[in-house]
């Protein structure tokens, strides 16, 4: 079996690469070891697929080389993908902070991509395992359960290690290393924290409750919902900051993000000296959270009993509560994988390997990780289109 372009991995980036390359008129084969394509698309955004964001900027992405993502993101933008969604008549809405979700199910985005794939004429084969990849004079020879496949160009769109129950493996990293690439260390990103200290029982008692807070690690902060779980903390602010946290780091929570707690408590001590702290804080937190935090911050005290030092200590706890996660939930629940194929060894314009001609990497397999909110999908779409466009230019040039 021969094709111009063999794409390994039928997730967001692989589907988009195959669609774009096939639309240029090339013979494209898309294979995946899983039984169904686009499984992460279906589960993303709580089943509604947060497919892009209105505010895509390079600073929303983490990479050892922060400039790498700029080229692809500038050439296939969020507006280009939105145009495709509009073409298929898929309803969507902005949830918050520019995040775009389907009005209906995420299945609409996957069906859109599969329709585009079929109309472009690309072949899709699931349940296809690959046992060997060899570079040849004219491209690549691949041994698979489909048989022998020869291809002029090989695109690795295998994703990262997150959510192995959906079929995630390190196969893309193995291909990269086989052809001389180095990897940036991988770890789970956009993932809940776990605790093993005295806070575990507290958080478990509040499981399902959430609070608006600012989560910080070092100089990086995110504001949003913090969700208490049986094992620790989750929610948007926690998922965002988890990508910046490493084992041993202190996580700081500002539990009153709109209030300078020291000034607030000092003025309240004059205005309402007989009031208990918890009767004031219940206006900012739920009753359950206030009661639970009473045991930690001693919120049954009346304001009149607080010395200046008491106020300063309490204010620091409320605005800068230091916590030490024991770890994260890991790849089991992580939305993305941080690290991956070293982008300094890949062309930012074409996504082609600098070590191995005709080998390309797109999407999450690379050391490019977006923030929560549709950025990782936009990287998948943009890197795929940049790659397929470069492949077309090369193949068209070689046939002249």
Residue pairs with C-beta under 8 A, 6 or more apart in sequence:
1 29
1 146
1 147
1 148
1 149
1 150
2 27
2 149
2 150
2 151
3 27
3 28
3 29
3 123
3 149
3 150
3 151
3 152
4 21
4 26
4 27
4 28
4 151
4 152
4 153
4 395
5 17
5 18
5 21
5 26
5 27
5 28
5 29
5 151
5 152
5 153
5 154
5 155
5 388
5 391
6 28
6 29
6 31
6 140
6 142
6 149
6 151
6 153
6 154
6 155
7 14
7 17
7 18
7 21
7 28
7 29
7 30
7 31
7 155
7 157
8 14
8 31
8 32
8 130
8 154
8 155
8 156
8 157
8 158
8 171
8 172
8 175
9 32
9 156
9 157
9 158
9 159
9 172
9 363
9 365
10 18
10 30
10 31
10 32
10 34
10 37
10 38
10 124
10 126
10 157
11 32
11 37
11 38
11 39
11 40
11 41
11 157
11 159
11 363
11 364
11 380
12 38
12 40
12 41
12 113
12 363
12 377
12 380
12 381
12 384
13 157
13 159
13 362
13 363
13 364
13 380
13 381
13 383
13 384
14 30
14 32
14 155
14 157
14 158
14 362
14 363
14 384
15 30
15 37
15 38
15 113
15 114
15 117
15 384
16 113
16 380
16 381
16 384
16 385
16 388
17 155
17 157
17 362
17 384
17 385
17 387
17 388
18 28
18 30
18 117
18 120
18 122
18 124
18 388
19 113
19 116
19 117
19 120
19 122
19 388
20 384
20 385
20 388
20 389
21 28
21 122
21 388
21 391
21 392
22 28
22 117
22 120
22 121
22 122
23 120
24 388
24 389
24 391
24 392
24 396
26 391
26 392
26 395
28 120
28 121
28 122
28 123
29 122
29 123
29 125
29 149
29 151
30 117
30 122
30 123
30 124
30 125
31 124
31 125
31 126
31 128
31 130
31 144
31 146
31 149
32 125
32 126
32 128
32 167
33 127
33 128
33 129
33 130
33 167
33 169
33 171
34 126
34 127
34 166
34 167
35 126
35 127
36 126
37 110
37 114
37 124
37 126
38 110
38 113
38 114
39 166
39 167
40 159
40 163
40 166
41 49
41 106
41 109
41 110
41 113
42 49
42 106
42 107
42 110
43 106
43 163
43 166
44 50
44 106
44 335
44 377
45 51
45 101
45 102
45 106
47 105
47 106
48 101
48 102
48 103
48 104
48 105
48 106
49 101
49 102
49 105
49 106
49 108
49 109
49 377
50 95
50 99
50 100
50 101
50 373
50 374
50 377
51 81
51 85
51 92
51 100
51 101
51 102
51 109
51 374
51 377
52 78
52 81
52 82
52 100
52 374
52 377
52 378
52 381
53 60
53 78
53 97
53 98
53 99
53 100
53 373
53 374
53 375
53 378
54 78
54 94
54 98
54 100
55 97
55 98
56 73
56 77
56 78
56 374
56 375
56 378
58 66
58 67
58 69
58 70
58 73
59 66
60 370
60 371
60 373
60 375
61 69
61 368
61 369
61 370
61 371
61 375
61 379
62 189
62 243
62 244
62 338
62 368
62 369
62 370
63 69
63 343
63 366
63 367
63 368
63 369
64 184
64 342
64 343
64 344
64 367
65 343
65 344
65 367
67 348
68 343
68 344
68 346
68 348
68 366
68 367
68 368
69 348
69 368
69 379
69 382
69 383
70 348
71 348
71 349
71 386
72 348
72 351
72 379
72 382
72 383
72 385
72 386
73 378
73 379
73 382
75 382
75 385
75 386
75 389
76 381
76 382
76 385
76 386
77 382
78 100
78 374
78 378
80 381
80 385
81 378
81 381
82 100
84 112
84 116
85 92
85 109
85 112
88 108
88 112
88 115
90 102
90 103
90 104
90 108
90 109
90 112
91 102
91 103
91 104
92 100
92 101
92 102
92 103
93 100
93 101
93 103
94 100
94 101
95 101
97 373
98 373
98 374
99 373
99 374
100 374
102 108
102 109
114 124
117 124
125 146
127 145
128 144
128 145
128 146
129 144
129 145
130 142
130 143
130 144
130 171
131 143
131 144
132 141
132 142
132 143
133 140
133 141
133 142
133 143
133 154
133 175
133 178
134 140
134 141
134 142
135 179
135 356
135 358
136 150
138 150
138 152
139 150
139 151
139 152
139 153
139 154
139 358
140 150
140 151
140 152
140 153
140 154
140 358
140 359
141 148
141 149
141 150
142 148
142 149
142 150
142 151
142 154
143 149
152 358
152 395
153 358
153 359
153 360
153 391
153 394
153 395
154 358
154 359
154 360
155 360
155 361
155 362
155 387
155 391
156 172
156 175
156 176
156 359
156 360
156 361
156 362
156 365
157 172
157 361
157 362
157 363
157 365
157 384
158 169
158 171
158 172
158 175
158 365
159 168
159 172
159 337
159 363
159 364
159 365
160 168
160 172
160 186
160 336
160 337
160 340
160 364
160 365
161 168
161 169
161 170
161 186
161 188
161 331
161 334
161 337
162 168
162 188
162 189
162 331
162 334
162 335
162 336
162 337
162 364
163 331
163 332
163 333
163 334
163 335
164 331
164 332
165 332
168 331
168 337
172 340
172 341
172 361
172 365
173 183
173 186
173 340
173 341
173 365
175 359
176 183
176 341
176 361
176 365
177 183
179 353
179 355
179 356
179 359
180 355
180 356
181 341
181 342
181 345
181 346
181 353
181 355
182 342
182 345
183 339
183 340
183 341
183 342
183 367
184 339
184 340
184 341
184 342
184 367
185 339
186 337
186 338
186 339
186 340
187 246
187 337
187 338
187 339
188 242
188 328
188 329
188 330
188 331
188 334
188 337
188 338
189 242
189 243
189 334
189 335
189 336
189 337
189 338
189 369
190 239
190 240
190 242
190 243
190 334
190 335
190 336
190 372
191 239
191 242
191 328
191 329
191 330
191 333
191 334
191 335
192 229
192 231
192 232
192 233
192 234
192 238
192 239
192 242
192 328
192 329
192 333
193 232
193 233
193 234
193 238
193 242
193 245
193 251
193 325
193 327
193 328
193 329
194 200
194 231
194 232
194 325
194 326
194 327
194 328
194 329
195 203
195 231
195 232
195 233
195 323
195 324
195 325
195 326
196 326
197 324
197 326
199 232
199 323
200 231
200 232
202 292
202 295
202 296
203 228
203 229
203 230
203 231
203 232
203 233
204 228
204 229
204 230
204 231
205 292
206 228
206 288
206 289
206 292
207 228
207 229
207 230
208 227
208 228
209 227
209 228
209 286
209 288
209 289
210 225
210 226
210 227
210 228
210 235
211 225
211 226
211 228
211 255
211 285
211 286
211 289
212 223
212 224
212 225
212 226
212 257
213 223
213 224
213 225
213 226
213 237
213 253
213 254
213 255
213 257
214 221
214 222
214 223
214 237
214 253
214 254
214 257
215 221
215 222
215 223
215 224
215 226
215 237
215 238
215 240
215 241
215 251
215 252
215 253
216 222
216 241
216 251
216 252
216 253
216 254
217 241
217 244
217 245
217 249
217 250
217 251
217 252
218 244
218 249
220 241
220 244
221 241
222 236
222 237
222 240
222 241
223 237
223 257
224 235
224 236
224 237
224 240
225 235
225 236
225 237
226 233
226 234
226 235
226 237
226 238
226 253
227 233
227 234
227 235
227 238
231 329
232 325
232 329
233 323
233 325
236 372
239 335
239 372
240 371
240 372
241 251
242 328
243 336
243 338
243 369
243 371
245 251
245 325
245 328
247 327
250 322
250 323
250 324
251 322
251 323
251 324
251 325
252 320
252 321
252 322
252 323
253 320
253 321
253 323
254 318
254 319
254 320
254 321
255 285
255 293
255 318
255 319
255 321
256 264
256 284
256 318
256 319
259 284
259 318
259 319
260 315
260 319
261 314
261 315
261 316
261 318
261 319
262 311
262 312
262 315
262 319
264 315
265 277
265 303
265 306
265 311
265 314
265 315
266 308
266 311
268 275
268 280
268 303
269 303
269 304
269 306
269 311
272 280
272 303
273 302
273 303
273 304
274 302
274 303
274 304
275 302
275 303
276 299
276 300
276 301
276 302
276 303
277 297
277 298
277 299
277 300
277 301
277 302
277 303
277 314
278 290
278 291
278 294
278 299
278 300
281 290
281 293
281 299
282 290
285 293
290 299
293 299
294 300
296 317
297 314
297 317
297 318
301 310
306 314
328 334
331 337
335 372
335 376
336 364
336 369
336 370
336 376
337 364
337 369
338 367
338 369
339 367
339 369
340 364
340 365
340 366
340 367
340 368
341 361
341 365
341 366
341 367
342 367
343 366
343 367
343 368
345 353
345 354
345 355
346 352
346 353
346 354
346 361
346 366
347 353
347 354
347 390
349 386
349 390
350 360
350 386
350 387
350 390
350 391
350 394
351 360
351 361
351 362
351 366
351 383
351 386
351 387
351 390
352 358
352 359
352 360
352 387
352 390
353 359
353 360
353 361
360 387
360 390
360 391
362 380
362 383
362 384
362 387
363 379
363 380
363 383
363 384
364 376
364 379
364 380
366 383
368 379
368 383
369 376
370 376
370 378
370 379
